[in-house]
Amino acid sequence: MKKLHLGILLWIGAGILDIIPMIILNLPWVAIISSFLFWIITGFIIWTSALKMKGIWKGVIIAGLLILPLLVIIWRNDQDELIPIFIMTIILWGLIGFLISKYGK
């Protein structure tokens, strides 16, 4: 499968995984849509990045940087969620970067 097609599937899958708990917790739809869009937009930015590094590190570094402004907003409202959100972002983007570099053509 082409890297872009695999990436899009993984971005959407990760976005869905991320919003499932948000839907269960009955969070505002604006937060759910924002979170889902974060996964799609971050995937596109990673895919178009010219950084010369392994996919896993590229995903972790770019996603880690892009999540920081969102964490500032989250910190203002719910400080207990900062670490879990950051960890989930890093793990999922590391996994996505690894899978795309390993299985994408």
Buried (B, 14 or more C-beta within 10 A) or exposed (E): EEBEEBBBBBBBEBBEEBBEEBEEEEEEEEBBEBBBEBBBEBBBEBBEEEEEEEBBBBBBBBBBEBBEEBBEEBEEEEEEEEEEBBEBBBEBBBBBBBBBBEEBE
